[in-house]
Amino acid sequence: MAAVRKHLAMKLSVDYDRDGDVLYVAIGKPRPAEGEDRHGGVVYRYAMDDNAPCGVTIVGFRRNGWHEKLGDLAKVVADQLGAEIEQVEILVRESTAVG
């Protein structure tokens, strides 16, 4: 299982739209997906073809205070996508320039 998780974590992409205050975390290539709203502006994304988790969108990344609790956010994202928490946190930190 650890090898699978590491392999998946390497395929993560993270983008932050500063103007919209939206953080996008995706695994693999972009796919048509549906979202499931969660607490704190978190939206779990599921691929429409096989219902597999394919991303997490965080609406209001700064407004909802996620920039101050990156460890918590990394756990939420990693758990949803089967990735390593540390890898998620590093990628989010780099994409959002949170010191």
Order of alpha helices (4+ residues) and beta strands (2+ residues): alpha-beta-beta-beta-beta-beta-alpha-alpha
